[in-house]
Amino acid sequence: MAISLSNFLLPSILLLATGLLSEAATVTYDFDVSWVHANPDGAFVRPVIGINGQWPIPTITATKGDRVIVNVKNSLGNETTSLHFHGLFQNGTTHMDGPASVTQCGIPPGSSFTYDFMVEQPGTYWYHSHTRGQYPDGLRGPLIIHDPDSPYKDQYDEEIILTFEDWYHDMMNNLLAKFISLSNPTGAEPVPQSALWNSTQNISIPVQPGKTYMFRMVNMAAFSAPYVWFEGHTMRVVEVDGIYTEPAEANMLYMTAAQRYSVLITMNNDTDSNFAFVASMDQDLFDQVPEGLNPNVTGWLVYDDKKELPAPAFVDEFDPFDDYTLVPQDGMSLLDEVDYSITFDMKMDNLGDGANYAFFNDITYVRPKVPTLYTALTTGSSATNPAVYGVNTNSFVLNKNDVVEIILNNDDPGKHPFHLHGHEFQVAFRSDEEAGAYVNNVTMPQVPMRRDTVLVRPNGNIVLRFRANNPGIWLFHCHIEWHVASGLVATMVEAPLDLQQNLKVPEDHYQACHDGNIPIEGNAAGNTVDLLDLTGANVSPDPLPAGFTTKGIVALVFSCLSALLGVAVIAWYGAAPIGKAQKGSS
């Protein structure tokens, strides 16, 4: 009897296809974003941004290979919003990345917007608003992509998510207005009132002796970087920012804003006591530490809920694990043939309005009138000219598949965590503090650590490398939210002509622009006729007058304050009843 090969193969192919389809899923979230009230540190009730009437907001979870759909309705009433899925590359879906005025228009009050993308990256991520200064008001939550093929799936029993947040009692709009103003010429960042674990304090985590837990830890802070440790236990680092690493033992971690760590912790074999774990805010970040500030937030590994929850032991010095020593498990070698090198000289300085701003190469970021992605899609061959994106977007056009190097010199006495959208990067070099500008004679690791957010040390430098294999518009910025607002942002415009050929933006994205009266064509100024005419573009304030310094501004501010105080005293004294004034002078 003859057997037809086609009759044999077709059922097998259909069975295979059915199996592949059954493994992938479409995960849908319907989010109604609105104001609610909360008191996470037990000290102050305030409005916060919740989802579906609740806060903390939900964790987004999916599995590698899934399609994720997030339908967002903005019910805030008084603010636009957007969502950025921090750490996800958005391969082929740069329009789903989320920064307002970059890859989309902000979602106006009353409008809706759909994010729709595939996830091929397992790991620990988070999502947050990417609209001016908004996420510290509460719009931030974990995003976990599970991996059926994780190299560590058989080495732990359960997963636990731990998020760290800093918390402000005042609203961000109020704080930003004071931060970027003549009254704050030194650019001192507002100091948070407290620190939180999982959007609250004093959390207890039940554990069982001998079991191993994977703690997925996310720093969702606006500013703060905690030192983290678990008393009586050792951490084994196995993932950072979505990159599996060779296991590395650590007693203490330093988590700068936006970084993530997955660590394995094996519990002790007895239940004699419970153990504290602590996140202690790095107070070196604060220009001035307010009196009475408690920089710590404590939780407990609870072996026995009938036993006491001990106070954490005093730590006389912080000695965190050095993430620069981590080795990616895939063994990816250093990208050593650099096609395009970008040097950023970073500083903080004042402009002519007296306020303090942040700069890359003397340019402070100002959002364009037309979102940068829409400029890339509507300017034809001119999309490869950085000029069409506007001076203050600090744009760099990258060729597809080029190896790109970023050299960043931190001309500032502060620590800064830098994040790149759309990519992970190799940390090819990181200097010590006070090393000054990068010099091209350093030794680089053959298999460098990779992640998407890294700290540059005070007056130090870093060298990052990545392959431009993801056409899109991607921000590179400091992840201290105050510094994003003050302009420490650059824009990577990657293969814009490819975007014109392959990207289709959904109508609801354009509708958000229409609802917000935002143009969607032309250069950064909205000019569709002369693409090199940037007249009317959004720009930064004028520079300070020649010879004027920050010290001069400080002196001027204090002189004005003293003068105003003097006038107020004179007015009060002059308005006092005469009899009382004479009595006070006798």
C-alpha angles and dihedrals in degrees: 000000000000118000118213110228091208091053089052098046100042097064090045092052092047090049091050092048091049090051092050092048092049091056094055121066140188109237113198128193124186109202124188104190114207145140120277131162128251142166105201098166095041091239107089137017112220141157114274133180110256136177122234090354094303138103135223088052121236126277113244110224131181140148127249108275095028127129112233122204120186116185109198127195116186108220095158092110096204107043140052117230145185138183127236119192098216115222098008111123096215091212105201092359106077087145088068095056094097114219108139114238089015111065098358145005116265113264106253122220109282094020130111132217135184126218111199122175146137122247118216097158119087117204148074117317139146140214129223145158114283095195119111110301094326110124097072086066085072109278096124132100144157123276116198125189111193122215121211087194099048111149088224100045093109095046100072139045104210142008125232125189117216119184124188120206137173115222133215124194093206124069119260096239089058093045094048092051090055094041097055099044145099089259090064103046094156092057095235107180119230111260116229120244095227149349126247140202112208090350093302141057138254097027122181121210115196111222135178126227116262095010122124119224129193109221112202103202123192128184104213094168125136093218116346129096115198132208104225129200141158114219114233093008139087126222124221110204111218104158138026123186092341096313119117112227135195105266112274125184118231134175094189134018132200110214114192119200112298097009123129132202131187111203133180115223122185114207123232119262097242137056100219093124147358123245134223124228118198142200112197118190114235101245092193085081092063120085089209127010110223116234111263096017113154104209093186135084118188135202132174139231098220116207093163121019090201092064126079125271101236124219111250117262119254114265113209096193140011115238107169129186113265109241090195087077095059117117119211111237093229090062094227109183126231113280095240103171103075116196099179128021122194121192119202119194104197126202145150117232145146130265131204094281088063094244124125119248138179123241144196108198091344092305122114117200119252119177114248126240090241116046107254094239091056090050089053091051097047107039100073116207090351088072088088090061110089090208094075091065093060131253095264096055088068091219128189121189114220128198117231114269094004116143104240125201123198116198111191122191113194107212091180134088091232135089116248130192112212124203131190120204120220096020148052115228138211113242094223093174140359122184131213122255117290092016092130123208122358118268119201100236103079129124114246125201116255091224104030127195114262130206139130100245125045137170123240112203126234111289088352136113143232135200118210129184133191139157116249094228098134115073109216148088110288130179124221110199149143108267095217097109093218090058093048087055092048093052111266092145138112130185127229111204102196121196096330094181089058088054090054090054100043113023125089116185115212119245094242089062091056090044090060088056091049091049090051094043092240121150117239103194139064135020126330090285094049093252110149097174106052105025093190093054105095096175109148095020119146107263139173124263117278119274122267115275112269112279095016114126139191089253088055091053091049090050090047093050093050091045090053092047091049091049092049090048090050092050090048092051092048091048091049092047093047091049094052118106110269095235092056092046092052091046091053091053099049 
